[in-house]
Amino acid sequence: MSYPVSLLADGREEVIAGAVVPHGVTLMGWERKAHGWCRGDACVPAFRSAAAETAEGVDVVAFAELLGRPVVAGEGIIAVGEPVAADLGTAPDFTLDGFTLSSLRGRKVFLVFWASWCGCRYDLPAWLALGEELPVEIVPISLDRARADAAAWHDGPVDVEGVVAELYNVVNVPTVVWIDEDGRVARPQDTMTATDTFRSMNGLSSEAAVAALRHWALTGESGASGRSLRRATDEERAARLHARIAAWAFREGRPDQARHHLAAAADLAPHDVAIRRGLMSLDGIDPFGDAYFDLKVELEDAGIAIYRPLPDWS
């Protein structure tokens, strides 16, 4: 007997008939036609899709893998990630809470990933003030897993499902990405601050960071030429899906299942603070308390960088 399963894909949750869905059902926007599975102008020919099809229907995990998308399944849940980007020099487009990145094409864009569980929340007014001063669009993206947590600090897009963090391979906040007028990555994942509020902890100079941003905004010279987004490993991609399932399980009142997937995520990507600290509050743990400082010591003892500034300005 098949039981309903929640499917987390493309930033949405939907309930499907089971891990094998009946023939004739649309799956992640793909429709079965005579010649194969199609979504818009893209099609997977029938001879290839046959690997995911059985007499009972379509195996969801096998179908996702056929599309080149990472997938993790748990009890009553399947999480499907984004396909691997072919060109890491192009900023992945996304739509989040009504904001679409490509709507700013023709303008320089400064993505600043932040969260309420990070002291970088205090930098938001300073970043936004620079957007008023300089010819650059400042776009804060919160990595909070609960919208209410982010709303207390800023009303911009909130990456509750971690999809944009996956697209840009963000492993901690603050992380910034610069995007030029043509939608190309001018500066990949970098750690920058707009104030020196926590300089004693992170060792970063906001003066140097702001000077680098100002120089790029006014001259177009990023200082990071030749660099592209750092490609996520298979382990990092799987860890993000375990984290997505953990967040879902906490919301569903399944803490044991959530902690199981959190542990799996930590084993796969111990350096991903955005997962390990970012989900603490869902488990009733203070992300500014002892648990975070224990994590910090663990990573430092293992020689794992918590902050990752690029060398050209820092």
VOPAGU-2260 file (C-alpha; in pm, 1 decimal, decimal comma):
REM VOPAGU-2260
SITE   aa  ch    i         X         Y         Z
SITE  MET   A    0       0,0       0,0       0,0
SITE  SER   A    1     125,2     344,8     -90,6
SITE  TYR   A    2     109,5     628,8     160,9
SITE  PRO   A    3     109,4    1004,7      87,6
SITE  VAL   A    4     449,7    1170,6      89,9
SITE  SER   A    5     545,2    1536,3     121,4
SITE  LEU   A    6     764,1    1651,0    -166,8
SITE  LEU   A    7     997,0    1947,1    -109,5
SITE  ALA   A    8    1111,5    2080,9    -445,5
SITE  ASP   A    9    1158,7    2419,5    -612,1
SITE  GLY   A   10    1099,5    2598,1    -283,0
SITE  ARG   A   11     753,5    2446,0    -238,6
SITE  GLU   A   12     590,7    2162,0     -52,2
SITE  GLU   A   13     325,6    1941,8    -207,6
SITE  VAL   A   14     168,8    1616,1    -100,8
SITE  ILE   A   15     198,7    1338,3    -356,7
SITE  ALA   A   16      46,0     990,3    -363,8
SITE  GLY   A   17     364,6     817,7    -256,0
SITE  ALA   A   18     726,1     753,1    -345,2
SITE  VAL   A   19     588,2     611,1    -669,5
SITE  VAL   A   20     325,6     835,9    -827,2
SITE  PRO   A   21      62,8     696,1   -1065,4
SITE  HIS   A   22     105,3     736,6   -1438,2
SITE  GLY   A   23     -54,9    1051,1   -1578,7
SITE  VAL   A   24      28,0    1268,8   -1276,6
SITE  THR   A   25     236,0    1583,6   -1328,5
SITE  LEU   A   26     558,9    1561,5   -1128,4
SITE  MET   A   27     762,5    1873,1   -1036,7
SITE  GLY   A   28     608,5    2052,3   -1332,5
SITE  TRP   A   29     694,5    1772,5   -1577,2
SITE  GLU   A   30     421,2    1604,8   -1784,0
SITE  ARG   A   31     436,0    1261,9   -1945,9
SITE  LYS   A   32     372,6    1281,2   -2319,0
SITE  ALA   A   33     398,8    1017,8   -2589,5
SITE  HIS   A   34     763,0    1099,8   -2663,3
SITE  GLY   A   35     875,2    1151,4   -2302,2
SITE  TRP   A   36     851,7    1385,3   -2003,2
SITE  CYS   A   37     830,4    1756,0   -2084,6
SITE  ARG   A   38     840,1    2082,3   -1891,9
SITE  GLY   A   39     801,5    2381,3   -2116,8
SITE  ASP   A   40    1040,8    2338,2   -2409,1
SITE  ALA   A   41    1258,5    2085,3   -2224,2
SITE  CYS   A   42    1191,9    1714,6   -2270,3
SITE  VAL   A   43    1338,5    1389,3   -2140,8
SITE  PRO   A   44    1291,9    1130,2   -2417,0
SITE  ALA   A   45    1090,6     820,4   -2338,3
SITE  PHE   A   46    1385,7     582,9   -2376,2
SITE  ARG   A   47    1565,4     768,5   -2093,9
SITE  SER   A   48    1265,4     821,3   -1865,7
SITE  ALA   A   49    1189,7     449,5   -1879,5
SITE  ALA   A   50    1458,5     402,2   -1612,8
SITE  ALA   A   51    1232,0     577,5   -1359,4
SITE  GLU   A   52     904,0     418,5   -1468,3
SITE  THR   A   53     744,6      99,9   -1343,0
SITE  ALA   A   54     411,8     -70,1   -1401,0
SITE  GLU   A   55     276,2     109,6   -1092,3
SITE  GLY   A   56     394,8     458,1   -1188,2
SITE  VAL   A   57     698,7     684,5   -1168,7
SITE  ASP   A   58     962,0     647,3    -897,3
SITE  VAL   A   59    1011,8    1000,7    -763,8
SITE  VAL   A   60    1368,6     951,6    -642,3
SITE  ALA   A   61    1478,8     788,5    -968,0
SITE  PHE   A   62    1304,5    1059,4   -1170,3
SITE  ALA   A   63    1481,2    1337,4    -977,9
SITE  GLU   A   64    1816,1    1166,4   -1030,0
SITE  LEU   A   65    1732,6    1133,4   -1399,9
SITE  LEU   A   66    1697,0    1513,2   -1410,1
SITE  GLY   A   67    2040,7    1554,6   -1253,8
SITE  ARG   A   68    1896,1    1680,2    -926,2
SITE  PRO   A   69    2018,0    1562,1    -585,3
SITE  VAL   A   70    1755,5    1391,4    -374,4
SITE  VAL   A   71    1721,5    1268,5     -16,3
SITE  ALA   A   72    1427,0    1064,7     110,7
SITE  GLY   A   73    1309,5    1020,8     467,5
SITE  GLU   A   74    1005,7     890,6     647,8
SITE  GLY   A   75     708,5    1048,8     470,5
SITE  ILE   A   76     925,8    1305,7     295,1
SITE  ILE   A   77    1135,0    1350,8     -20,3
SITE  ALA   A   78    1355,5    1657,2     -74,0
SITE  VAL   A   79    1482,5    1741,8    -421,5
SITE  GLY   A   80    1762,4    1992,6    -477,2
SITE  GLU   A   81    1862,2    2211,7    -767,0
SITE  PRO   A   82    2050,6    2078,8   -1070,9
SITE  VAL   A   83    2421,1    2153,9   -1095,5
SITE  ALA   A   84    2482,9    2486,4   -1270,3
SITE  ALA   A   85    2676,5    2450,7   -1594,6
SITE  ASP   A   86    2825,2    2801,0   -1577,9
SITE  LEU   A   87    2936,6    2915,5   -1233,7
SITE  GLY   A   88    3029,8    3255,0   -1373,1
SITE  THR   A   89    2663,6    3341,7   -1427,7
SITE  ALA   A   90    2458,9    3434,6   -1122,3
SITE  PRO   A   91    2175,6    3180,0   -1083,8
SITE  ASP   A   92    1839,1    3347,2   -1126,0
SITE  PHE   A   93    1574,4    3296,9    -859,3
SITE  THR   A   94    1237,7    3425,3    -746,1
SITE  LEU   A   95    1184,6    3456,0    -371,7
SITE  ASP   A   96     894,4    3626,1    -194,7
SITE  GLY   A   97     802,8    3821,5    -506,7
SITE  PHE   A   98    1158,8    3933,1    -583,9
SITE  THR   A   99    1321,0    3806,6    -904,8
SITE  LEU   A  100    1694,0    3858,8    -942,5
SITE  SER   A  101    1684,6    3902,0   -1321,0
SITE  SER   A  102    1445,7    4196,1   -1279,2
SITE  LEU   A  103    1755,8    4397,8   -1185,1
SITE  ARG   A  104    1946,9    4314,7   -1504,4
SITE  GLY   A  105    2131,1    4625,9   -1619,0
SITE  ARG   A  106    2215,4    4722,6   -1260,0
SITE  LYS   A  107    2495,8    4616,6   -1030,4
SITE  VAL   A  108    2354,7    4392,1    -757,4
SITE  PHE   A  109    2496,2    4325,6    -411,0
SITE  LEU   A  110    2342,7    4013,5    -253,8
SITE  VAL   A  111    2401,2    4008,1     119,9
SITE  PHE   A  112    2307,1    3684,2     293,3
SITE  TRP   A  113    2227,3    3740,3     660,8
SITE  ALA   A  114    2014,8    3591,4     941,1
SITE  SER   A  115    1859,4    3691,3    1270,7
SITE  TRP   A  116    2084,5    3432,6    1438,4
SITE  CYS   A  117    2395,3    3625,4    1328,7
SITE  GLY   A  118    2532,5    3954,5    1454,9
SITE  CYS   A  119    2541,2    4061,6    1088,9
SITE  ARG   A  120    2175,7    4159,5    1131,1
SITE  TYR   A  121    2308,4    4484,4    1280,0
SITE  ASP   A  122    2488,5    4560,8     952,3
SITE  LEU   A  123    2172,2    4576,8     741,7
SITE  PRO   A  124    2104,8    4952,0     789,0
SITE  ALA   A  125    2463,7    5030,9     689,2
SITE  TRP   A  126    2445,5    4815,2     375,4
SITE  LEU   A  127    2112,2    4966,7     275,8
SITE  ALA   A  128    2248,5    5318,4     330,0
SITE  LEU   A  129    2528,3    5237,9      84,7
SITE  GLY   A  130    2261,9    5140,8    -167,8
SITE  GLU   A  131    2118,6    5490,3    -137,8
SITE  GLU   A  132    2462,1    5642,5    -191,0
SITE  LEU   A  133    2610,0    5420,9    -463,6
SITE  PRO   A  134    2489,1    5295,5    -805,1
SITE  VAL   A  135    2429,5    4942,6    -676,2
SITE  GLU   A  136    2117,2    4753,1    -569,3
SITE  ILE   A  137    2152,2    4610,7    -217,8
SITE  VAL   A  138    1944,3    4292,8    -183,0
SITE  PRO   A  139    1939,4    4132,4     165,4
SITE  ILE   A  140    1849,3    3760,7     164,4
SITE  SER   A  141    1766,2    3613,1     504,4
SITE  LEU   A  142    1858,9    3250,5     570,9
SITE  ASP   A  143    1616,0    3226,3     862,0
SITE  ARG   A  144    1397,9    2915,6     867,1
SITE  ALA   A  145    1111,9    3110,7    1027,0
SITE  ARG   A  146     983,3    3427,3     861,7
SITE  ALA   A  147     891,6    3586,9    1192,7
SITE  ASP   A  148    1254,7    3573,5    1304,8
SITE  ALA   A  149    1369,8    3770,5    1000,7
SITE  ALA   A  150    1075,6    4011,2    1002,0
SITE  ALA   A  151    1190,7    4166,2    1328,6
SITE  TRP   A  152    1499,1    4295,5    1145,1
SITE  HIS   A  153    1409,3    4338,5     778,2
SITE  ASP   A  154    1109,5    4275,3     553,8
SITE  GLY   A  155    1302,3    4145,9     251,6
SITE  PRO   A  156    1311,2    3795,7     101,0
SITE  VAL   A  157    1349,9    3501,8     340,6
SITE  ASP   A  158    1505,4    3178,5     212,7
SITE  VAL   A  159    1303,5    2952,4     443,2
SITE  GLU   A  160    1371,2    2638,6     236,4
SITE  GLY   A  161    1739,3    2718,2     178,5
SITE  VAL   A  162    1703,0    2708,8    -201,0
SITE  VAL   A  163    1893,3    3031,5    -271,5
SITE  ALA   A  164    2164,5    2930,2     -24,5
SITE  GLU   A  165    2191,5    2608,7    -225,5
SITE  LEU   A  166    2214,1    2794,7    -557,4
SITE  TYR   A  167    2491,5    3019,7    -425,2
SITE  ASN   A  168    2657,7    2759,5    -200,9
SITE  VAL   A  169    2638,0    2977,0     111,3
SITE  VAL   A  170    2779,6    2801,6     417,9
SITE  ASN   A  171    2766,3    3088,1     669,4
SITE  VAL   A  172    2654,8    3446,2     708,2
SITE  PRO   A  173    2741,5    3716,9     643,3
SITE  THR   A  174    2817,2    3616,4     285,5
SITE  VAL   A  175    2804,9    3860,2      -4,9
SITE  VAL   A  176    2795,2    3804,1    -380,9
SITE  TRP   A  177    2842,7    4083,1    -635,5
SITE  ILE   A  178    2665,5    4058,0    -970,5
SITE  ASP   A  179    2735,7    4287,5   -1264,0
SITE  GLU   A  180    2495,4    4449,5   -1508,7
SITE  ASP   A  181    2504,4    4145,4   -1739,5
SITE  GLY   A  182    2416,2    3899,0   -1466,1
SITE  ARG   A  183    2773,0    3774,3   -1429,0
SITE  VAL   A  184    2935,7    3705,8   -1092,5
SITE  ALA   A  185    3174,1    3994,1   -1020,6
SITE  ARG   A  186    3266,1    3865,5    -674,0
SITE  PRO   A  187    3175,0    3514,3    -558,3
SITE  GLN   A  188    3102,9    3405,8    -201,5
SITE  ASP   A  189    3288,6    3648,3      25,7
SITE  THR   A  190    3264,6    3741,4     392,4
SITE  MET   A  191    3220,4    4116,4     436,9
SITE  THR   A  192    3084,9    4339,4     710,5
SITE  ALA   A  193    2950,6    4693,6     692,3
SITE  THR   A  194    3029,9    4782,0    1055,0
SITE  ASP   A  195    3298,0    4684,0    1304,6
SITE  THR   A  196    3044,7    4578,2    1568,0
SITE  PHE   A  197    3190,3    4225,9    1592,1
SITE  ARG   A  198    3540,0    4286,7    1458,7
SITE  SER   A  199    3691,8    4145,3    1777,4
SITE  MET   A  200    3533,9    3808,9    1683,3
SITE  ASN   A  201    3561,0    3802,7    1304,8
SITE  GLY   A  202    3876,3    4009,7    1252,1
SITE  LEU   A  203    3724,2    4182,2     948,0
SITE  SER   A  204    3761,1    4549,3     859,6
SITE  SER   A  205    3435,3    4707,9     751,0
SITE  GLU   A  206    3632,2    5007,8     623,1
SITE  ALA   A  207    3822,3    4788,5     377,0
SITE  ALA   A  208    3507,4    4601,3     273,3
SITE  VAL   A  209    3309,8    4919,2     210,3
SITE  ALA   A  210    3601,9    5069,5      17,7
SITE  ALA   A  211    3609,8    4761,7    -207,8
SITE  LEU   A  212    3234,3    4785,5    -268,7
SITE  ARG   A  213    3254,4    5157,9    -339,7
SITE  HIS   A  214    3539,6    5104,0    -587,8
SITE  TRP   A  215    3341,7    4838,7    -778,2
SITE  ALA   A  216    3021,4    5041,6    -777,2
SITE  LEU   A  217    3193,6    5347,0    -922,0
SITE  THR   A  218    3450,5    5188,1   -1155,9
SITE  GLY   A  219    3325,9    4837,4   -1234,6
SITE  GLU   A  220    3655,7    4688,8   -1110,1
SITE  SER   A  221    3570,7    4415,2    -862,6
SITE  GLY   A  222    3921,2    4303,9    -768,6
SITE  ALA   A  223    3802,9    3944,2    -804,1
SITE  SER   A  224    3835,8    3895,5   -1180,2
SITE  GLY   A  225    3860,9    3536,5   -1291,1
SITE  ARG   A  226    3676,7    3403,6    -987,3
SITE  SER   A  227    3343,3    3224,8   -1011,3
SITE  LEU   A  228    3105,9    3076,5    -756,9
SITE  ARG   A  229    3256,6    2788,1    -563,2
SITE  ARG   A  230    3092,2    2466,9    -676,9
SITE  ALA   A  231    2920,1    2267,9    -402,8
SITE  THR   A  232    3037,3    1913,2    -345,2
SITE  ASP   A  233    2796,0    1620,6    -358,2
SITE  GLU   A  234    2821,4    1602,6      20,4
SITE  GLU   A  235    2730,2    1969,7      62,0
SITE  ARG   A  236    2432,7    1931,1    -167,9
SITE  ALA   A  237    2308,2    1626,4      22,3
SITE  ALA   A  238    2360,7    1804,5     354,8
SITE  ARG   A  239    2133,3    2088,6     246,1
SITE  LEU   A  240    1857,8    1842,2     162,2
SITE  HIS   A  241    1892,2    1672,2     499,6
SITE  ALA   A  242    1865,8    2020,1     655,7
SITE  ARG   A  243    1553,7    2092,8     451,8
SITE  ILE   A  244    1396,0    1772,2     577,2
SITE  ALA   A  245    1503,0    1854,0     934,4
SITE  ALA   A  246    1335,7    2196,0     916,7
SITE  TRP   A  247    1020,4    2033,3     778,6
SITE  ALA   A  248    1023,8    1768,5    1053,6
SITE  PHE   A  249    1060,4    2030,0    1328,9
SITE  ARG   A  250     764,1    2219,9    1185,0
SITE  GLU   A  251     565,4    1894,9    1170,0
SITE  GLY   A  252     638,0    1818,5    1535,8
SITE  ARG   A  253     878,9    1532,5    1462,3
SITE  PRO   A  254    1190,9    1633,1    1659,5
SITE  ASP   A  255    1351,9    1288,2    1660,4
SITE  GLN   A  256    1330,8    1265,4    1281,8
SITE  ALA   A  257    1457,5    1624,6    1253,9
SITE  ARG   A  258    1762,2    1555,8    1473,7
SITE  HIS   A  259    1842,8    1242,9    1274,8
SITE  HIS   A  260    1863,3    1446,3     953,7
SITE  LEU   A  261    2051,9    1727,9    1126,0
SITE  ALA   A  262    2312,3    1477,1    1237,6
SITE  ALA   A  263    2338,6    1346,7     881,3
SITE  ALA   A  264    2385,6    1701,5     752,8
SITE  ALA   A  265    2657,9    1771,3    1009,0
SITE  ASP   A  266    2841,5    1451,4     913,0
SITE  LEU   A  267    2830,0    1541,0     543,6
SITE  ALA   A  268    2916,8    1911,0     577,8
SITE  PRO   A  269    3052,6    1989,6     925,8
SITE  HIS   A  270    3165,3    2334,3     804,5
SITE  ASP   A  271    2815,5    2446,2     702,9
SITE  VAL   A  272    2732,6    2687,4     984,8
SITE  ALA   A  273    2421,5    2804,2     799,2
SITE  ILE   A  274    2280,3    2457,2     861,6
SITE  ARG   A  275    2422,7    2375,3    1201,5
SITE  ARG   A  276    2361,8    2713,4    1365,5
SITE  GLY   A  277    2072,8    2817,1    1143,4
SITE  LEU   A  278    1844,9    2537,1    1263,2
SITE  MET   A  279    1925,5    2562,2    1634,1
SITE  SER   A  280    1627,4    2782,1    1713,3
SITE  LEU   A  281    1389,3    2526,3    1556,7
SITE  ASP   A  282    1515,4    2281,2    1819,0
SITE  GLY   A  283    1471,0    2529,9    2102,1
SITE  ILE   A  284    1844,9    2599,5    2123,4
SITE  ASP   A  285    1980,1    2952,1    2160,2
SITE  PRO   A  286    2198,2    3021,9    1848,7
SITE  PHE   A  287    2386,8    3283,7    2051,4
SITE  GLY   A  288    2445,1    3053,4    2346,7
SITE  ASP   A  289    2681,5    2774,6    2450,4
SITE  ALA   A  290    2583,5    2548,4    2159,9
SITE  TYR   A  291    2714,6    2799,2    1906,7
SITE  PHE   A  292    3040,0    2857,0    2093,9
SITE  ASP   A  293    3088,3    2481,2    2122,0
SITE  LEU   A  294    3042,2    2459,3    1745,5
SITE  LYS   A  295    3287,8    2743,5    1693,4
SITE  VAL   A  296    3553,0    2568,3    1903,5
SITE  GLU   A  297    3489,8    2238,9    1722,4
SITE  LEU   A  298    3546,8    2398,9    1382,4
SITE  GLU   A  299    3849,5    2598,4    1493,3
SITE  ASP   A  300    4009,3    2288,2    1645,7
SITE  ALA   A  301    3950,8    2106,9    1315,3
SITE  GLY   A  302    4110,5    2391,7    1120,1
SITE  ILE   A  303    3781,9    2478,1     947,8
SITE  ALA   A  304    3734,6    2845,1     863,7
SITE  ILE   A  305    3418,4    3002,6    1000,2
SITE  TYR   A  306    3458,2    3324,0     799,2
SITE  ARG   A  307    3590,4    3310,6     443,7
SITE  PRO   A  308    3696,3    3655,0     316,4
SITE  LEU   A  309    3864,4    3668,8     -23,9
SITE  PRO   A  310    4228,0    3781,5      -8,1
SITE  ASP   A  311    4219,8    4080,3    -245,0
SITE  TRP   A  312    4072,0    4322,9       7,9
SITE  SER   A  313    4104,2    4157,1     350,0
